[in-house]
């Protein structure tokens, strides 16, 4: 459909001239005074209005035109109104700009200048419309900072709402980058503990020798380097929520101690004898299959059932119908503002590429991809090349570099998933060094999990 433009002028010859110059590219509507202009505007909702300030009943006075401008903007403040004035009326034009007009033209109107101003105005109007549409979409698809309109995410949101009001232990399941920590925060914010602390710890990021002290704290002198008493994360989370990410990485001896805490709500610091009562809700998460770990004897069955009273599955991005483009537009709007590049938009090929891509790193990878594209972008429209996505499907032809990167990324992702994010065995399987695998993880914006 052609963009709609309303021309408001009491001079039929000028209306006809501007219509003739623009009709090939745009859908043109005409009005000769304020009542007809408002009627057409409400019926057709044009994105841009060309408004003569000299309107009847007193064409020699700009007040009727300025009043029309005010009423048009009251109907839709995002409409781009370009006022048309006489050569000696720049002060009036500036007054109109101060009242909300987007630009002005002087009579007699130069058609090349007119076309350029109209093109720019419609471009900005289109960007404003995209932002408004995104704000409307976001208002109905956000939950405690999480964004999603797909059935799978709406189901997850509903479960979070229900479980948040209880103290039931929750196990969050999902691939890396699907938003498990954000879900844990949403549970905390929806609970009676929301005014208490939210303490998060990634169990796979802490060496096994230090994990017990990190969780339970230690007494002074309990081991080499323990120069002072230190509270653990469980104590820090008293009256709040403790989020344990990658719970499957906890060694079996420590699982016993965690199980005891969950049963009795009390703990002893490393090297201590005092029993400390703690009131903390525990929410856990993993991207591993804990049932396989139980079968292998690396995860206690009794601990699993204690932690997994309620299980919530956060689906991978590729299975969230419609959410890829929703999140893409959200991240573009947010990041472009942060980077001082407002007004950026995707072209249609970029949107199609975003929708086709399989996103092994999920939402985290999508956000990082768009952040890089915004930083590197030189124009106002982000193209496929700005995204640096290698499309294995969709019929596109890959360069040798793209094909190699595609294979490298997929093999890395598969190895990390197979070994539950453990670097050493993944590196051994791929036949590369640990530093190399860390470089590849950074290169592709992935997580070791």
C-alpha positions in Angstrom: 0.0 0.0 0.0 1.1 3.5 -0.8 1.7 5.8 2.2 -1.1 8.3 2.8 -0.7 12.0 2.6 -3.3 14.7 3.2 -3.0 18.1 1.4 -4.8 21.0 3.0 -5.0 24.2 1.0 -7.8 26.5 0.0 -6.2 27.1 -3.4 -7.4 24.4 -5.8 -4.5 25.0 -8.3 -1.9 24.5 -5.5 -3.7 21.4 -4.3 -3.8 20.0 -7.8 -0.1 20.8 -8.5 1.1 19.1 -5.3 -1.2 16.1 -5.9 0.1 15.8 -9.5 3.7 15.8 -8.2 3.2 13.2 -5.5 0.4 10.9 -6.7 2.7 8.4 -8.5 4.3 7.4 -5.2 1.7 8.2 -2.5 -2.0 8.0 -1.9 -3.2 11.6 -1.8 -6.3 13.0 -0.1 -7.4 16.7 -0.4 -9.1 19.2 1.9 -9.7 22.9 1.6 -10.5 24.1 5.1 -10.3 23.0 8.8 -13.6 21.0 9.0 -12.9 19.0 5.8 -9.2 18.5 6.9 -10.3 17.0 10.3 -12.9 14.9 8.7 -10.6 13.4 6.1 -7.8 12.9 8.7 -10.0 11.0 11.1 -11.3 8.8 8.3 -8.0 8.1 6.4 -5.3 8.6 9.1 -2.5 9.8 6.9 1.1 9.6 8.1 1.9 13.1 6.8 -0.1 16.3 6.3 0.9 19.3 4.0 -0.9 22.2 5.7 -1.3 25.7 4.3 -1.6 28.1 7.2 -3.7 30.6 5.3 -7.2 28.9 5.4 -10.7 30.3 5.2 -12.6 32.1 6.5 -9.6 34.5 6.7 -6.8 33.2 4.4 -4.7 36.2 5.1 -4.4 35.3 8.8 -2.4 32.2 10.0 -4.6 31.6 13.1 -7.0 29.2 11.3 -4.1 27.2 10.0 -2.4 27.1 13.4 -5.7 26.0 15.0 -6.0 23.2 12.4 -2.4 22.1 13.3 -3.3 22.0 16.9 -6.4 19.8 16.4 -4.6 17.5 14.0 -1.8 16.8 16.5 -4.4 16.4 19.3 -5.9 13.5 17.2 -2.4 11.9 16.7 0.7 13.5 18.1 3.0 11.3 15.9 1.5 12.7 12.6 4.2 14.6 10.6 2.7 18.0 9.7 4.6 20.1 7.2 3.2 23.7 7.1 3.3 25.8 3.9 3.7 29.5 4.3 4.4 32.7 2.2 8.0 33.8 1.5 7.9 36.6 4.1 6.4 34.6 6.9 9.3 32.7 8.5 8.3 33.9 12.0 4.9 32.3 11.5 6.6 29.1 10.3 8.8 29.0 13.4 5.8 29.5 15.5 4.2 26.5 13.9 7.3 24.4 14.5 7.1 25.5 18.1 3.5 24.2 18.2 4.5 20.8 16.9 4.8 21.0 13.1 7.5 18.8 11.8 8.9 21.1 9.0 7.9 24.0 6.8 7.9 24.9 3.1 7.7 28.4 1.6 5.5 29.3 -1.4 5.9 29.0 -4.3 6.6 25.3 -3.5 9.5 23.8 -5.3 8.5 20.2 -6.3 12.0 18.7 -5.8 12.2 20.2 -2.3 8.6 19.1 -1.6 9.4 15.5 -2.6 12.5 15.4 -0.4 10.7 16.8 2.7 7.8 14.4 2.2 10.2 11.4 1.9 12.1 12.4 5.0 8.9 13.0 6.9 7.4 9.7 6.0 10.6 7.9 6.9 10.5 9.4 10.4 6.8 8.7 10.7 7.4 5.1 9.8 10.0 4.8 12.5 7.7 6.4 15.1 5.0 4.0 14.1 7.3 1.0 14.6 8.2 2.3 18.1 4.6 2.8 19.0 3.6 -0.6 17.7 6.5 -2.2 19.7 5.4 -0.4 22.8 1.9 -1.7 22.4 3.1 -5.2 21.8 5.5 -5.0 24.8 2.7 -3.8 27.1 0.9 -7.1 26.7 3.8 -9.5 26.5 6.1 -8.6 29.4 6.2 -10.2 32.8 8.7 -9.1 35.5 11.2 -8.0 32.9 10.7 -11.1 30.8 9.4 -10.8 27.3 7.4 -13.3 25.2 4.1 -13.7 23.5 4.4 -17.3 22.4 2.1 -20.0 23.9 5.2 -21.7 25.5 6.3 -18.5 27.3 2.8 -17.5 28.3 2.5 -21.0 29.9 5.8 -20.5 31.7 4.7 -17.0 32.9 1.4 -18.5 34.3 3.3 -21.2 36.2 5.7 -18.6 37.7 2.7 -16.5 38.8 1.2 -19.4 40.6 4.3 -20.8 42.3 5.7 -17.4 43.2 3.2 -16.9 46.0 4.2 -20.2 47.7 7.5 -21.3 49.3 7.7 -24.4 47.1 11.1 -25.3 45.7 11.3 -24.7 42.0 13.6 -26.3 39.4 14.0 -24.3 36.2 14.9 -26.3 33.1 16.2 -24.9 29.8 19.2 -24.4 27.5 21.8 -21.8 28.2 20.6 -18.3 27.4 16.8 -19.0 27.8 16.4 -16.7 30.8 16.5 -19.0 33.8 18.0 -16.4 36.2 15.4 -13.9 35.0 12.7 -16.4 35.8 14.2 -17.0 39.3 14.1 -13.2 39.9 10.5 -13.1 38.7 9.6 -15.8 41.2 11.3 -13.8 43.9 9.6 -10.6 42.9 6.2 -12.2 43.0 6.7 -13.7 46.4 6.3 -12.5 50.0 10.1 -12.4 50.1 10.4 -9.6 47.5 11.8 -7.1 50.0 14.4 -9.6 51.1 17.7 -10.4 49.3 18.0 -12.3 46.0 21.3 -14.1 46.0 22.5 -15.9 42.8 25.4 -18.3 42.5 26.6 -20.3 39.5 27.7 -23.7 40.8 29.7 -24.5 37.7 31.8 -21.3 38.0 33.2 -22.0 41.4 35.9 -24.7 42.0 34.6 -27.7 43.9 37.1 -27.1 46.7 35.6 -23.6 47.4 31.9 -24.3 46.7 31.1 -25.6 50.2 32.6 -22.5 51.8 30.8 -20.3 49.2 27.5 -21.8 50.1 27.7 -22.4 53.8 30.4 -20.0 54.9 33.4 -20.8 57.2 34.9 -20.0 60.6 38.2 -18.3 61.0 41.1 -20.9 60.8 38.9 -23.6 59.4 41.3 -24.1 56.5 44.4 -22.5 55.0 43.6 -19.0 54.0 40.5 -18.7 56.2 41.7 -15.6 58.0 38.3 -14.4 59.2 34.8 -15.7 59.7 32.7 -15.5 56.6 29.0 -15.9 55.9 28.0 -18.1 53.0 25.4 -17.4 50.3 22.7 -19.3 52.2 23.1 -17.0 55.2 23.2 -14.0 53.0 19.9 -15.1 51.5 18.1 -15.2 54.9 14.5 -13.9 54.5 15.0 -13.9 50.7 15.7 -16.3 47.8 18.9 -18.2 46.9 19.2 -19.1 43.2 21.5 -22.0 42.5 22.3 -22.1 38.7 23.7 -25.3 37.3 22.8 -27.3 40.3 23.9 -30.5 38.6 27.5 -29.4 39.1 27.5 -29.7 42.9 29.6 -32.7 44.0 27.8 -35.6 45.7 29.3 -35.0 49.3 28.0 -31.4 49.2 24.6 -32.6 47.9 24.2 -34.3 51.2 24.8 -31.1 53.2 22.5 -29.1 50.9 19.7 -31.8 51.4 20.1 -31.5 55.1 19.7 -27.7 54.9 16.5 -28.1 52.8 15.0 -30.5 55.3 15.9 -28.7 58.5 16.4 -25.0 57.4 19.6 -24.8 59.4 23.3 -25.0 58.6 26.8 -25.2 60.1 29.7 -23.2 58.6 32.8 -25.0 57.5 34.9 -25.6 60.6 32.0 -24.5 62.9 29.7 -26.4 65.4 27.0 -23.8 65.8 23.7 -24.7 64.1 22.3 -21.5 62.4 18.7 -21.3 61.6 18.1 -19.8 58.1 14.8 -18.9 56.4 15.7 -18.9 52.7 13.8 -20.1 49.6 15.9 -22.1 47.2 15.3 -21.9 43.5 17.6 -24.0 41.2 18.3 -24.3 37.5 20.1 -26.6 35.1 20.5 -27.2 31.4 21.5 -30.8 32.0 19.4 -33.9 32.3 19.4 -34.6 36.0 17.6 -38.0 35.6 20.6 -39.2 33.6 22.8 -37.9 36.3 20.8 -39.8 38.9 21.1 -43.0 36.8 24.8 -42.4 36.6 25.1 -41.9 40.4 26.3 -38.3 40.1 23.2 -36.7 41.5 21.2 -37.8 44.5 17.6 -38.9 43.8 16.3 -37.6 47.2 17.8 -34.2 46.5 16.3 -34.0 43.1 12.8 -34.6 44.4 13.3 -32.1 47.2 14.4 -29.4 44.7 11.9 -30.3 41.9 8.6 -29.9 43.7 7.7 -27.6 40.8 9.5 -27.8 37.4 9.3 -25.0 34.9 10.6 -25.5 31.4 11.9 -22.4 29.6 11.8 -23.2 25.9 14.7 -22.5 23.5 14.2 -19.4 21.3 13.8 -21.4 18.1 10.6 -23.0 19.6 9.0 -19.7 20.7 6.8 -18.8 17.7 6.9 -15.1 17.0 9.2 -14.2 19.9 12.4 -13.9 17.8 11.1 -10.8 15.9 9.4 -9.4 19.1 12.7 -9.7 21.0 14.7 -8.4 18.1 12.7 -5.2 17.8 12.9 -4.8 21.6 16.6 -5.2 21.7 17.1 -2.9 18.7 15.1 -0.2 20.3 16.9 -0.5 23.7 20.4 -0.9 22.4 20.2 1.8 19.7 19.1 4.3 22.4 22.0 3.2 24.7 24.5 3.6 21.8 23.2 7.0 20.8 21.8 5.8 17.5 18.0 6.2 17.8 15.9 5.5 14.8 17.6 2.4 13.6 15.4 -0.3 12.0 15.8 -3.7 10.3 15.2 -4.1 6.6 12.9 -6.9 5.5 15.8 -9.3 4.5 17.3 -8.8 8.0 14.0 -9.7 9.7 13.7 -12.8 7.6 17.2 -13.8 8.4 16.6 -13.3 12.2 13.5 -15.5 12.0 15.2 -18.3 10.1 18.3 -18.6 12.3 18.3 -21.4 14.8 19.9 -19.4 17.7 21.9 -22.0 19.6 22.8 -19.4 22.2 19.1 -18.4 22.6 18.1 -15.0 23.9 21.6 -14.1 25.1 23.0 -14.8 21.6 20.2 -12.7 20.0 20.9 -9.7 22.2 24.7 -9.9 21.6 24.2 -10.2 17.8 22.0 -7.1 17.7 24.3 -5.2 20.0 27.2 -5.9 17.7 25.1 -4.9 14.6 24.1 -1.6 16.2 27.6 -0.7 17.1 28.9 -1.5 13.6 26.0 -0.1 11.6 26.7 2.9 9.4 23.2 3.6 8.0 19.7 3.8 9.4 18.7 0.3 8.3 20.3 -2.9 9.6 20.9 -5.3 6.7 21.7 -9.1 6.8 25.4 -8.3 6.5 25.3 -6.3 9.7 24.0 -9.3 11.6 26.8 -11.6 10.5 24.6 -14.7 10.6 25.5 -17.8 8.6 22.2 -19.2 7.3 22.5 -22.9 6.6 18.8 -23.0 5.5 16.6 -20.7 3.6 18.3 -21.3 0.2 21.1 -18.7 0.7 24.5 -19.4 -0.6 27.3 -19.5 2.0 30.8 -18.3 1.6 33.6 -20.7 2.6 34.2 -18.7 5.7 30.5 -18.7 6.6 30.2 -22.4 6.1 33.3 -23.0 8.2 32.0 -20.8 11.0 28.6 -22.5 10.9 30.2 -25.9 11.3 32.6 -24.7 14.0 29.8 -23.1 16.0 27.5 -26.1 15.8 30.3 -28.6 16.8 31.3 -26.3 19.7 27.7 -26.1 20.9 27.2 -29.9 20.6 30.4 -30.7 22.5 29.5 -28.2 25.4 26.0 -29.6 25.7 27.3 -33.2 25.7 29.7 -32.5 28.5 27.3 -30.2 30.4 29.5 -27.1 29.8 32.7 -28.7 31.1 35.6 -27.2 29.2 38.3 -29.9 29.5 36.3 -32.9 28.0 34.7 -30.7 25.4 38.2 -29.5 24.3 39.5 -33.0 24.2 36.6 -34.2 22.1 37.2 -31.4 19.6 40.9 -31.9 19.6 41.7 -28.3 20.6 43.2 -26.6 23.7 41.3 -25.0 26.6 42.4 -21.5 25.6 41.1 -22.1 22.1 37.7 -23.2 23.2 37.4 -20.1 25.4 38.3 -18.0 22.4 35.6 -19.7 20.3 33.0 -19.3 23.1 33.7 -15.5 23.1 33.8 -15.4 19.3 30.3 -16.8 18.9 28.8 -15.1 21.9 28.0 -18.4 23.5 28.0 -19.7 27.1 30.0 -22.7 28.3 26.6 -24.0 29.5 
